[in-house]
Amino acid sequence: MGREDQPAERILDDAELAMLAGMGRGVDGRSTDIASGQGAPRWVARTLNFCSNCGTRLVRDVPATEQRERAVCPACGFIAYVNPRLVVTTIPVTDSGEAVLLRRGIEPGYGAWAQPGGFLEVDETLGEAAVRETLEETGLLVEPGELVGLYSRLEAAVVVVVFEARIAGGAARETPEALEIRTFAPDAIPWDGIAFKTTFWALRDWVARRAPGTVVPDVFRGWEQF
């Protein structure tokens, strides 16, 4: 089907965007307060200045093969696509059913609590990344198990994968990325000191699954940056 036969893209109006922003997480693990369909976050768009193929300054345009505005090279036609990065994390769980969290030693979220994790490398699987990041940040060797959830954060341009994980070995230790490592029972999680919205929602989902009936907050009130 040619471009002329395709239905024109409809731009959402302000009311529809406001509705989307207030929909809550929904089935796609939405962990963000901004509306969809707004393109790349400004902090990402500011980095898209020159064509990585020929060096020409990029322009904003709707290519003939696309249905939305992109960063396009007017000289060679290269399109600078912007896709979210994948963050792989775990909630390590002790034999007594407590979750292992770390108090972050780096920005963003310095001093706040989060699960161990980090960006997926191009040459590893999800499971390998989960094991590597957890070991690097906590000293614990884990076996990733059940998927807790996938969490979209538009303002940070990431999708966060969260696995529950069995602790198979190692010993918890402070690292450059972890000021402190502690275990928390489901009813003792420090909700007001959580670093990220994705951590908040993942822990809520984990608690609901492993300790139903535990009282948890309805709103994230931790570290408020991305």
C-alpha positions, 0 to 999 in steps of 0.5 A: 500500500502506497503512502497515498493510500494510508490513512492520515495520522490524526494528531491528538487534541489537548483533551485526549492528551490530558486523558492519556496523561491521567490514565495511570499505568494501565496494561503497559506498565505506564510509570510516567506523568506526561502524555504520549505522542510528544516525540523524544524528550527535550534532553534527548532531542538536544543531542540530535544536531548532526547526521552521523552518516555525513555530518550535515546538520539535521532538520525536523521533517516528515519523511515520505516513508514516515507518519511523524516528524523525525530528525532528518539529514537533508543531504543524504536522507539519513533518519536519526531514530530515537528509541528507548533504552532498556534497563534490566533490574532485579528484586533479589529475594532472601530465603525469608522473603525479604527484598534486597534494595540498595541506597544509590551511591551515584546520580540520579537518585543519590542516597535513595533506595532502588533495586539493582540494575542497569542498561542492557549491553548490546552483546548480552541477553536480558538474563545475563544483564540481570545477573551482571548488574546485580553482582556489580552493584551488590556483590550478590549472585542471583538467578533471575526468575519470574518477571515482575513487570515492564515499566515505561518512563517516557521522560527518561526514554527507558523501558525498565524490565524487573525480574524477581531473583533468587540469591544463589551466592555471593555476599552483600557489599558496598560498591561505588554504586551502593552506599548501603545494601539492606533487606526489607520485609514487604511491610517495611519497604521505605516508600518515602525514600524510593529513588524512581517511579519504576522502582515504586511501581515494581515494588508495589507489584511485587508486594501485591503478589508476594504479600497480598493485603500489605498496605502500600502507598497509592502515590509515588513521593520519592525522588522526583527527577528521572 
